């Protein structure tokens, strides 16, 4: 911790990241953080995930808050929004809060103590990977809970919930952050927690407390929640059939829903067949199936009505929604099964993307000594800015044998690089090999050293690096270093290089999307 910010004696080694869709509850969160006691984080990052950028940064500032920064994730979902937030952080820890929670008045003090506890809890030379806050759901004590209140109450015992969770940044780097295939605020936190624990990370319970109010929702919210069955199929695909046990998730009712919805479908099909064919046996079977559907629906409604307040409105809502829930659950489960049948573990975005210079970022002008002749290729700036917007470092790795041959000087090369930086920068690292091929150095591509040096300079593991170039030498350098290469062919690229490349993109924007979405 360091001294001094906004009058507080210390700064916590964390960045607070809040994904938001601009809900009114965000004001309550900011007010609570502003009045809470204790040392502040270095920065509060609000990631606006609305498509049109509805969050006003100036309206989010408060006396007593750390520096407030608003980023735009343009509807990528909470997982993508959190990834953008933590990648922009440079602190040891990243603390996640949801935009509809209210931290207690001593939250900053408790967070400081929880992070100290996690740092001190060292097992096998490794400190704890994460610290989970305690979630409290304010519930009425004078009456039974409604269905919506019972659903929200489950958050208080949920494991690894990111409504209040702090992770070490290097742990997030190691596991690739949140899996952006989880498009909603559901299961993305359990998936991340499982991946951390599977790699030996320990998640400690903390003492800080955050309240999660029961949201006001429509009576049909329970039907909409059945979309989670598709996410559960993704969890099953990624973590196996026992994922619920390992993630501390309740067993759910999908099997009962499948039985009920199957009975209902059979009742319709057999009933139509019996009517068209005037077949008494089909009618009997249809009646039996109908009885099964009624029994399943009645059991579900009774299970939801029994613990509740049993008001006319609540009972009516439970009966109506219990009719629709089984078929909705079955449909979403089937959609998830089909959609995620071939999913692989989330690779995460790379921690560094390197680009070849000539022929990849700029037009190849042999032995160029004139900065005025530097011309970026199409979409180069767009591709680079896409990575920068996600907080992913970018760099250049280039062979310049013309320097070694004396055809251009080191100064000429530096001027060209400066012009590239002016047009397309900033770049986080420049790696230049000025040797001739006959020098047999290790830095000239396809040798690995340009990639290795760039990774070392920025503290990135080579396997988390991508190199984008236009020749087999670029791909060979990536492979030799343990990184991944993506080929963007041009007129000078040989056909056999394209055929042999594992990853080929038509342009730089496509190459960047491959790097972000499926480069392993």
C-alpha positions in Angstrom: 0.0 0.0 0.0 1.1 3.6 -0.6 0.3 6.8 1.1 -2.0 9.5 0.2 -5.1 9.8 -2.0 -8.2 12.0 -1.5 -7.1 12.6 2.1 -6.9 8.9 3.0 -3.7 7.6 4.6 -3.2 4.7 2.2 -4.1 3.4 -1.2 -5.2 -0.2 -1.6 -3.3 -2.3 -4.2 -6.5 -3.0 -6.1 -8.6 -1.6 -8.9 -12.4 -1.8 -8.4 -14.2 -2.8 -11.6 -17.9 -2.4 -11.9 -19.7 -3.6 -15.1 -22.9 -1.6 -15.6 -25.8 -1.1 -17.9 -26.7 2.2 -16.3 -29.3 0.9 -13.8 -30.5 3.5 -11.2 -29.0 1.3 -8.5 -25.5 2.4 -9.7 -26.0 5.7 -7.8 -26.6 3.8 -4.6 -23.4 1.8 -5.1 -21.3 4.9 -5.8 -22.8 6.7 -2.8 -22.0 3.7 -0.5 -18.4 3.6 -1.7 -18.0 7.3 -1.2 -19.2 7.3 2.4 -17.5 4.0 3.4 -14.5 4.3 5.7 -11.0 3.2 5.0 -8.2 3.5 2.4 -9.4 3.7 -1.2 -8.5 1.7 -4.3 -6.2 3.2 -6.8 -9.0 3.5 -9.3 -12.7 2.8 -9.8 -13.4 1.5 -13.3 -17.0 1.6 -14.5 -17.4 -0.5 -17.7 -20.5 0.8 -19.6 -21.9 -2.2 -21.4 -24.8 -0.4 -23.0 -24.7 -0.4 -26.8 -24.8 3.4 -27.0 -22.7 4.4 -24.0 -25.4 5.7 -21.6 -23.2 6.2 -18.5 -22.1 9.7 -17.9 -18.6 9.8 -16.3 -19.1 13.2 -14.7 -22.3 12.1 -13.0 -20.5 9.1 -11.5 -17.9 11.2 -9.6 -18.3 11.7 -5.9 -16.2 13.3 -3.1 -14.6 10.4 -1.3 -14.3 8.1 -4.4 -11.0 7.2 -6.0 -10.3 8.3 -9.5 -13.3 7.3 -11.6 -12.8 6.0 -15.2 -15.6 5.0 -17.6 -14.8 2.4 -20.3 -17.1 1.3 -23.1 -17.6 -2.4 -23.8 -20.5 -1.9 -26.3 -22.8 -4.8 -25.2 -20.2 -7.6 -24.9 -22.0 -8.8 -21.7 -20.8 -8.8 -18.1 -18.0 -11.2 -18.7 -16.6 -9.2 -21.5 -17.1 -5.9 -19.6 -15.1 -7.3 -16.6 -12.4 -8.5 -18.9 -12.0 -5.0 -20.3 -11.9 -3.6 -16.8 -9.3 -5.9 -15.3 -7.0 -5.7 -18.4 -6.9 -2.0 -18.0 -5.8 -2.3 -14.3 -2.2 -2.3 -13.3 -2.6 -3.2 -9.7 -1.8 -6.4 -7.8 -5.5 -7.1 -7.2 -8.8 -6.4 -9.0 -12.0 -6.2 -7.0 -15.3 -6.8 -8.8 -18.6 -5.4 -7.7 -22.0 -5.5 -9.4 -23.8 -2.3 -10.2 -26.9 -3.3 -8.1 -25.2 -3.9 -4.7 -24.6 -1.7 -1.7 -21.3 -2.2 0.2 -21.4 -1.7 4.0 -20.1 1.5 5.6 -16.8 -0.2 6.6 -16.3 -1.9 3.2 -13.0 -0.3 2.4 -11.5 -1.1 5.8 -12.7 -4.7 5.5 -11.4 -5.0 2.0 -8.0 -3.9 3.2 -8.0 -6.5 5.9 -9.2 -9.2 3.5 -6.5 -8.5 1.0 -3.9 -8.5 3.7 -5.2 -11.9 4.9 -5.0 -13.3 1.4 -1.5 -12.0 1.0 -0.4 -13.6 4.2 -2.1 -17.0 3.5 0.7 -18.7 1.7 0.6 -22.4 1.0 3.4 -24.1 -1.0 4.9 -20.7 -1.7 1.7 -19.4 -3.3 -0.6 -16.9 -1.6 -4.4 -17.1 -1.9 -5.7 -16.4 -5.4 -8.9 -14.6 -4.4 -11.0 -13.2 -1.6 -14.8 -13.4 -1.6 -17.0 -10.8 0.1 -20.0 -11.8 2.1 -23.3 -11.1 0.3 -26.4 -10.2 2.5 -29.8 -10.1 1.0 -32.2 -7.9 3.0 -35.4 -9.9 3.4 -38.7 -9.3 5.2 -38.9 -10.9 8.6 -42.6 -10.6 9.1 -43.9 -12.8 6.3 -42.8 -15.8 4.1 -40.7 -15.0 1.1 -42.0 -14.7 -2.4 -40.5 -16.8 -5.2 -38.4 -13.8 -6.4 -37.1 -13.2 -2.9 -36.2 -16.8 -2.4 -34.3 -16.7 -5.7 -32.3 -13.6 -4.7 -31.7 -15.0 -1.2 -29.7 -17.8 -2.8 -27.0 -15.2 -3.7 -26.1 -15.1 0.0 -24.8 -18.6 -0.1 -23.5 -18.7 -3.7 -19.9 -19.7 -4.2 -17.4 -17.4 -5.9 -20.1 -14.8 -6.8 -18.6 -11.7 -8.5 -21.2 -9.4 -6.8 -18.2 -8.8 -4.5 -15.0 -10.7 -5.4 -11.3 -9.8 -5.5 -8.9 -11.7 -7.7 -5.1 -11.4 -8.1 -4.5 -9.9 -11.5 -1.8 -12.4 -12.4 -4.3 -15.2 -11.6 -6.8 -13.6 -14.1 -4.0 -13.5 -16.6 -3.1 -17.1 -16.0 -6.6 -18.4 -16.6 -7.6 -16.0 -19.3 -10.2 -14.0 -17.3 -13.9 -14.5 -17.7 -15.3 -16.7 -20.4 -17.1 -14.4 -22.8 -19.3 -17.2 -24.1 -21.4 -16.6 -21.0 -23.3 -13.6 -22.3 -25.4 -13.0 -19.3 -24.7 -12.4 -15.6 -25.1 -16.1 -14.9 -22.5 -18.9 -14.3 -19.6 -16.8 -15.6 -18.4 -16.3 -12.0 -18.7 -20.1 -11.2 -16.8 -20.9 -14.4 -14.0 -18.6 -13.4 -13.9 -19.9 -9.9 -13.7 -23.5 -11.1 -10.9 -22.7 -13.5 -8.9 -21.0 -10.7 -9.4 -23.8 -8.2 -8.6 -26.5 -10.8 -5.2 -24.8 -11.3 -4.5 -24.9 -7.6 -5.7 -21.5 -6.6 -7.4 -20.9 -3.2 -10.4 -18.6 -2.8 -10.7 -17.3 0.8 -13.9 -16.1 2.4 -13.6 -12.4 3.4 -15.1 -10.3 6.2 -16.4 -7.4 4.1 -20.1 -7.3 3.6 -22.2 -6.2 0.7 -25.9 -6.0 0.5 -27.8 -7.2 -2.6 -31.4 -5.8 -2.6 -34.2 -7.9 -4.1 -34.8 -6.5 -7.5 -38.3 -5.4 -8.7 -39.2 -7.8 -11.5 -42.1 -8.9 -13.6 -44.1 -12.0 -12.7 -42.6 -13.6 -15.8 -39.0 -13.3 -14.5 -39.0 -17.0 -13.4 -39.7 -18.0 -17.0 -36.9 -15.7 -18.3 -34.5 -17.3 -15.8 -34.9 -20.6 -17.6 -32.3 -19.3 -20.1 -29.8 -20.3 -17.6 -30.3 -23.9 -18.6 -28.3 -23.1 -21.8 -25.5 -21.8 -19.7 -25.6 -24.9 -17.6 -25.0 -27.0 -20.7 -21.9 -24.9 -21.4 -20.7 -25.5 -17.8 -21.3 -29.2 -18.2 -19.4 -29.2 -21.5 -16.4 -27.4 -20.0 -16.3 -28.9 -16.5 -18.0 -32.3 -16.6 -21.2 -33.7 -15.2 -20.1 -33.1 -11.6 -19.6 -29.3 -12.0 -22.5 -28.5 -9.7 -20.9 -30.4 -6.8 -17.5 -28.7 -7.3 -19.0 -25.3 -7.8 -21.5 -25.6 -4.8 -24.5 -25.1 -7.1 -27.9 -26.5 -6.2 -29.0 -29.5 -8.2 -31.8 -27.8 -10.1 -35.0 -29.3 -11.6 -34.1 -29.8 -15.2 -34.8 -33.6 -15.2 -38.3 -33.0 -13.8 -38.9 -30.2 -16.3 -37.8 -32.5 -19.2 -40.2 -35.2 -18.0 -43.1 -32.8 -17.7 -42.5 -31.1 -21.0 -42.1 -34.5 -22.7 -45.4 -35.6 -21.3 -47.0 -32.5 -22.5 -45.6 -32.9 -26.0 -46.7 -36.5 -26.2 -50.1 -35.6 -25.0 -50.4 -33.1 -28.0 -49.0 -35.5 -30.6 -50.9 -38.6 -29.4 -54.1 -36.5 -29.0 -53.9 -35.2 -32.6 -53.1 -38.7 -33.9 -56.0 -40.2 -32.0 -58.4 -37.6 -33.3 -57.3 -37.9 -36.9 -57.2 -41.7 -36.9 -60.1 -42.1 -34.5 -57.8 -44.5 -32.6 -59.0 -45.2 -29.1 -55.6 -46.5 -28.0 -53.9 -43.3 -29.0 -56.5 -41.3 -27.1 -55.9 -43.4 -24.0 -52.1 -42.8 -24.3 -52.8 -39.1 -24.8 -54.9 -39.0 -21.7 -52.1 -40.8 -19.7 -49.5 -38.3 -21.1 -51.8 -35.4 -20.2 -52.1 -36.7 -16.7 -48.4 -36.9 -16.4 -48.1 -33.3 -17.6 -50.7 -32.1 -15.2 -49.0 -34.0 -12.3 -45.6 -32.5 -13.1 -47.0 -29.0 -13.5 -49.0 -29.3 -10.3 -46.0 -30.6 -8.3 -43.9 -27.6 -9.5 -46.6 -25.1 -8.7 -47.1 -26.7 -5.2 -43.4 -26.7 -4.5 -43.2 -22.9 -5.3 -46.5 -21.9 -3.6 -46.0 -23.8 -0.3 -43.1 -21.8 1.2 -44.5 -18.4 0.0 -47.0 -15.9 1.3 -49.9 -17.5 -0.6 -51.5 -14.3 -1.6 -53.9 -14.3 -4.5 -51.4 -12.5 -6.7 -48.5 -14.8 -5.7 -50.5 -18.0 -6.1 -51.8 -16.9 -9.5 -48.3 -16.0 -10.7 -46.9 -19.4 -9.5 -49.7 -21.3 -11.3 -49.3 -19.5 -14.6 -45.5 -19.6 -14.7 -45.4 -23.2 -13.6 -47.3 -24.1 -16.8 -44.6 -22.4 -18.9 -41.4 -23.2 -17.0 -40.9 -26.9 -17.9 -41.1 -26.3 -21.7 -39.0 -23.1 -21.5 -36.3 -25.0 -19.5 -36.3 -27.9 -21.9 -36.1 -25.6 -24.9 -33.1 -23.6 -23.5 -31.3 -26.7 -22.4 -31.7 -28.1 -25.9 -30.4 -24.9 -27.4 -27.4 -24.9 -25.1 -26.7 -28.6 -25.9 -26.6 -27.8 -29.6 -24.8 -24.5 -29.4 -22.0 -25.7 -27.1 -21.6 -29.3 -28.3 -18.0 -28.6 -29.5 -16.9 -26.0 -27.1 -13.3 -26.1 -25.8 -11.9 -24.5 -22.6 -11.8 -20.7 -22.8 -8.3 -19.5 -24.0 -8.8 -15.9 -23.0 -7.4 -13.0 -25.0 -3.7 -13.0 -25.5 -1.6 -10.8 -23.2 0.5 -9.5 -26.0 0.1 -9.2 -29.8 3.2 -8.6 -31.9 3.1 -7.5 -35.5 5.6 -7.8 -38.3 6.4 -4.4 -39.7 7.0 -4.5 -43.5 4.2 -6.1 -45.4 2.0 -6.5 -42.3 1.6 -3.0 -40.7 3.0 -0.9 -43.5 3.5 -1.4 -47.3 6.8 -3.1 -47.9 9.2 -0.6 -49.5 12.7 -2.3 -49.8 15.6 -0.4 -48.2 13.4 2.6 -47.5 15.1 5.6 -45.9 12.4 8.1 -46.4 9.8 8.4 -43.6 7.4 10.1 -46.1 7.1 6.8 -48.0 5.7 5.0 -45.0 2.1 3.9 -45.7 0.0 1.8 -43.3 -1.8 -1.1 -44.8 -5.6 -1.1 -44.9 -7.3 -1.3 -41.5 -4.0 -1.4 -39.6 -5.0 1.4 -37.2 -8.5 -0.2 -36.7 -6.9 -3.5 -35.8 -4.4 -2.0 -33.4 -7.0 0.2 -31.7 -9.3 -2.8 -31.2 -6.5 -4.4 -29.1 -5.7 -1.2 -27.3 -9.4 -0.7 -26.3 -9.2 -4.1 -24.6 -6.0 -3.1 -22.7 -3.9 -5.7 -24.6 -0.3 -4.6 -25.2 0.8 -4.4 -28.8 4.4 -4.4 -30.3 6.5 -4.7 -33.4 8.9 -7.5 -34.2 10.8 -6.9 -37.4 13.8 -8.2 -39.4 15.9 -5.4 -40.9 18.8 -7.2 -42.7 19.3 -4.1 -44.8 20.9 -2.5 -41.8 23.4 -5.4 -41.4 24.2 -5.2 -45.1 24.9 -1.5 -44.9 22.1 -0.6 -47.3 20.5 1.6 -44.7 21.8 3.0 -41.5 20.6 2.4 -37.9 19.5 6.0 -38.0 17.4 5.4 -41.1 15.7 2.4 -39.5 15.0 4.4 -36.4 13.4 7.2 -38.4 11.2 4.7 -40.3 10.2 3.2 -36.9 9.4 6.6 -35.5 7.2 7.3 -38.5 5.3 4.0 -37.9 4.9 5.0 -34.3 3.6 8.4 -35.3 1.0 6.9 -37.7 0.0 3.8 -35.8 1.4 4.0 -32.3 1.8 3.9 -29.4 3.5 0.5 -29.3 4.4 -1.1 -26.0 7.6 -2.8 -27.3 9.8 -2.6 -30.4 12.0 -5.5 -31.2 14.4 -5.1 -34.2 16.9 -7.6 -35.6 19.5 -5.8 -37.8 21.5 -9.0 -38.6 21.9 -10.6 -42.0 20.7 -14.2 -42.6 24.2 -15.4 -42.8 25.0 -14.1 -39.3 23.0 -17.0 -37.9 21.7 -15.1 -35.0 18.8 -16.2 -32.8 16.9 -13.0 -33.1 16.2 -12.9 -36.8 12.9 -14.5 -37.5 12.2 -17.4 -37.7 14.5 -17.4 -34.6 12.6 -16.9 -31.3 14.5 -14.1 -29.6 12.4 -11.2 -30.8 9.3 -12.8 -29.4 11.1 -13.9 -26.3 12.6 -10.5 -25.6 9.2 -8.7 -26.1 7.5 -11.1 -23.7 10.3 -10.7 -21.1 10.2 -6.9 -21.4 6.4 -6.9 -20.7 6.3 -9.8 -18.2 4.2 -12.0 -20.5 4.5 -15.7 -21.0 5.3 -16.6 -24.6 2.3 -19.0 -24.8 0.1 -16.0 -24.1 1.5 -14.1 -27.0 0.4 -13.9 -30.6 2.6 -12.8 -33.6 0.8 -11.6 -36.7 2.9 -11.5 -39.9 3.0 -12.2 -43.6 5.6 -14.9 -44.0 6.5 -18.3 -42.8 9.4 -16.7 -40.9 6.9 -14.9 -38.7 5.0 -18.1 -37.9 8.3 -19.9 -37.3 9.4 -17.3 -34.8 6.2 -17.6 -33.0 6.4 -21.4 -32.9 10.0 -21.4 -31.8 9.2 -19.1 -28.9 6.1 -21.0 -27.8 3.7 -18.3 -29.1 1.0 -18.5 -31.7 1.4 -17.2 -35.2 -1.3 -15.8 -37.5 -0.6 -15.3 -41.2 -2.0 -12.4 -43.2 -0.9 -13.1 -46.7 -0.1 -10.5 -49.3 1.2 -10.5 -52.9 4.7 -11.6 -51.6 3.5 -14.5 -49.5 4.2 -17.8 -51.2 1.2 -20.2 -51.7 2.9 -23.0 -49.8 3.2 -20.7 -46.7 -0.5 -20.1 -46.8 -1.2 -23.9 -47.1 1.1 -24.8 -44.2 -0.2 -22.0 -41.8 -2.4 -23.1 -38.9 -4.1 -19.7 -38.7 -4.7 -17.6 -41.8 -6.6 -14.3 -41.9 -7.6 -12.2 -44.9 -6.7 -8.9 -43.2 -5.4 -7.4 -40.0 -8.9 -6.9 -38.5 -9.7 -10.6 -39.0 -6.4 -11.6 -37.6 -7.1 -9.6 -34.5 -10.5 -11.3 -34.1 -8.8 -14.7 -34.4 -6.4 -13.6 -31.7 -9.2 -12.6 -29.5 -11.7 -15.4 -30.1 -10.0 -18.7 -30.9 -6.3 -18.6 -31.5 -5.5 -21.8 -29.7 
